[in-house]
Amino acid sequence: MNSEEIRQKIIEWGANLVGFGDLKNCIPGKFKYLKNGVSIAVRLSGSIMDEVINGPTKKYAAHYHLVNALLTSIASKTTRLIKSFGYKAFPLPVAQTIDKNELKAIFPHKTAATRAGLGWIGKNALLVTPEFGPRVRLITILTDYPFELDLPIEKDQCNKCNKCVDICPLNALKGNSWQIGVKRYDLVDVLLCSKLIEENKKILNAPVCGQCISVCPIGGKKS
């Protein structure tokens, strides 16, 4: 199968966006042999996210778990497909925090997504796609499959918009613009943000907030 045929197969399995990115200059040492990334996005329900404008809801928490489960299923099928051609593939979990003190991941899904051309990092420190804004969940597969790679996105398109910054209940967002080289802590106080979503997890059984997602004018009002 060629790259487009694999992309279409992943979409058939439930993905909304799929990109193939060159990760060789940013992948962690132990995964250096897996130079490419498959970035997969599933959009969040527009009607559910519209209700999160004043804070997370039980409906959003349930939806969060369902979308995560769908992403895990898609990544598992994609991994098996790639391996069936004799190539290596390693799916990263949807939620993959390995350092609870600094809240670091094995490899950021957002980085894989920007390298695969799915979108840019917004002022809310989340991936923003042209089609759905930040109303997406992501998963990544690291692989050595020789995909035809998509063009990376290296600068944000948020311009002067600060709606996500203004709505943050803890003022955790710093209002800075992203481009290649900008660090996560330049965009968000991640520990402050994490404190809120962990408090919400105790109530809703999901580590969610979502206000900075729901207010984004890109990708809003989609069912």
C-alpha positions in Angstrom: 0.0 0.0 0.0 1.2 3.5 -0.7 0.9 6.4 1.7 -2.4 7.7 0.5 -4.0 4.2 0.7 -2.8 3.8 4.3 -4.2 7.3 5.1 -7.6 6.4 3.7 -7.6 3.1 5.6 -7.0 5.0 8.8 -9.8 7.4 8.0 -12.1 4.4 7.3 -11.3 3.2 10.9 -12.6 6.5 12.3 -9.9 9.1 12.1 -10.7 12.6 10.9 -7.2 13.8 10.1 -4.0 11.8 9.3 -0.5 13.1 8.6 2.9 11.6 8.1 5.9 13.5 9.5 9.6 13.5 9.6 10.7 13.1 13.2 14.4 12.2 12.8 15.7 15.5 14.3 13.4 15.5 17.4 12.7 11.9 18.4 14.1 10.6 21.7 17.3 8.6 21.6 15.9 5.2 22.2 13.5 5.6 19.3 16.0 7.1 16.8 15.5 4.1 14.6 11.9 5.1 14.1 12.3 8.3 12.0 8.8 8.9 10.9 5.5 9.5 12.7 1.9 8.8 11.9 -0.2 11.5 13.5 -3.9 10.7 13.9 -6.6 13.1 15.1 -10.2 12.4 16.0 -12.4 15.5 16.4 -14.4 16.2 19.5 -18.2 16.7 19.2 -19.0 20.3 18.5 -22.2 20.3 20.4 -20.5 18.8 23.4 -17.6 21.3 23.3 -20.0 24.2 22.9 -21.4 23.4 26.4 -17.9 23.6 28.0 -17.6 27.3 27.6 -18.2 27.8 31.4 -16.4 24.7 32.5 -16.2 20.9 31.9 -19.3 18.8 31.9 -20.1 15.2 32.7 -21.0 14.8 29.0 -17.6 16.1 28.0 -15.8 13.8 30.5 -17.6 10.7 29.0 -16.9 11.8 25.5 -13.2 12.3 26.3 -12.9 8.6 27.3 -14.8 7.4 24.2 -12.6 9.4 21.9 -9.5 8.1 23.6 -10.7 4.6 23.2 -11.4 5.1 19.5 -7.9 6.6 19.0 -6.3 3.6 20.8 -8.2 1.2 18.5 -7.2 3.1 15.4 -3.6 3.2 16.4 -3.6 -0.6 17.2 -5.0 -1.4 13.7 -2.6 1.0 12.1 0.4 -0.6 13.9 -0.6 -4.0 12.8 -1.0 -2.9 9.3 2.4 -1.3 9.2 4.0 -4.4 10.7 2.3 -6.6 8.2 4.5 -5.0 5.6 7.7 -5.9 7.5 8.3 -2.5 9.1 8.6 -1.5 12.7 5.9 0.5 14.5 5.4 1.7 18.1 2.1 3.3 19.1 2.3 6.0 21.9 -0.5 5.9 24.4 -3.1 8.7 24.1 -2.2 9.7 27.7 1.5 9.1 28.2 2.9 11.1 31.1 6.1 9.5 32.3 7.4 12.3 34.5 4.7 13.4 37.0 6.9 16.2 38.4 7.4 17.9 35.0 4.5 16.3 33.2 6.6 15.1 30.4 5.5 12.6 27.8 7.5 9.9 25.9 7.1 12.1 22.9 4.5 14.9 22.5 1.6 14.1 20.2 1.5 17.8 19.4 5.0 17.8 18.0 4.3 14.8 15.8 1.1 16.5 14.6 2.9 19.8 13.6 5.6 17.8 11.9 2.9 15.9 9.9 1.2 19.2 8.9 -2.0 18.7 10.9 -1.9 22.1 12.6 0.1 24.4 14.8 0.4 25.0 18.5 -2.0 27.7 19.7 -1.7 30.1 22.6 -3.5 27.5 24.6 -0.5 25.2 24.1 -2.7 22.7 22.3 -2.7 21.6 18.6 -5.0 23.8 16.5 -6.1 22.4 13.2 -7.5 24.4 10.3 -10.5 22.1 10.1 -11.5 21.7 13.7 -9.4 24.1 15.7 -8.2 22.6 19.0 -11.4 20.4 19.2 -9.4 17.2 18.5 -7.7 14.4 20.4 -4.4 12.9 19.1 -2.4 9.7 19.0 1.0 9.0 17.4 2.7 6.0 15.9 6.5 6.0 15.6 7.7 3.9 12.6 10.3 3.3 10.0 7.8 2.9 7.2 8.9 5.0 4.2 5.9 7.3 4.0 5.5 10.1 1.5 5.9 12.8 4.2 3.6 15.8 4.6 4.9 19.4 4.9 5.4 20.5 8.5 3.8 23.6 10.1 6.4 25.7 11.9 4.5 28.8 13.0 1.1 29.5 14.5 -1.8 31.2 12.8 -3.5 32.6 15.9 -2.4 36.1 15.1 -3.8 38.6 17.7 -6.5 36.4 19.0 -6.3 35.9 22.8 -9.7 34.3 23.5 -8.2 31.2 25.1 -5.8 33.3 27.2 -8.7 35.4 28.5 -11.0 32.6 29.4 -8.4 30.4 31.3 -9.8 30.2 34.9 -6.3 30.1 36.5 -4.6 32.5 34.1 -2.2 29.7 33.2 -1.8 30.8 29.6 0.8 33.4 28.9 -0.4 34.8 25.6 2.8 34.1 23.6 2.8 32.9 20.0 4.3 29.6 19.0 6.9 28.8 16.4 9.6 26.1 16.1 11.9 26.4 19.1 9.3 27.9 21.5 9.1 25.8 24.7 5.9 24.7 26.4 6.6 26.7 29.5 6.7 29.9 27.3 3.0 29.2 26.5 1.5 27.7 29.6 2.1 27.2 33.3 1.6 23.5 32.9 1.7 22.7 36.6 -1.0 25.2 37.3 -3.1 23.9 34.4 -2.6 20.3 35.6 -3.7 21.2 39.1 -7.1 22.2 37.8 -7.7 19.2 35.5 -6.7 16.9 38.3 -9.2 18.5 40.6 -11.8 18.1 37.8 -10.8 14.4 37.5 -11.9 13.8 41.1 -15.3 15.1 40.2 -15.8 14.0 36.6 -13.5 10.9 36.4 -11.6 12.5 33.6 -8.6 15.0 33.6 -10.4 17.7 31.6 -11.1 21.4 31.6 -11.7 22.4 27.9 -12.6 26.1 28.2 -9.7 27.2 26.1 -10.8 24.6 23.5 -14.4 25.6 23.4 -13.8 29.3 23.0 -11.4 29.0 20.0 -13.0 30.6 17.0 -11.3 28.1 14.6 -13.3 24.9 14.2 -16.3 26.0 16.3 -19.9 25.3 15.7 -19.3 21.9 14.1 -21.5 19.0 15.1 
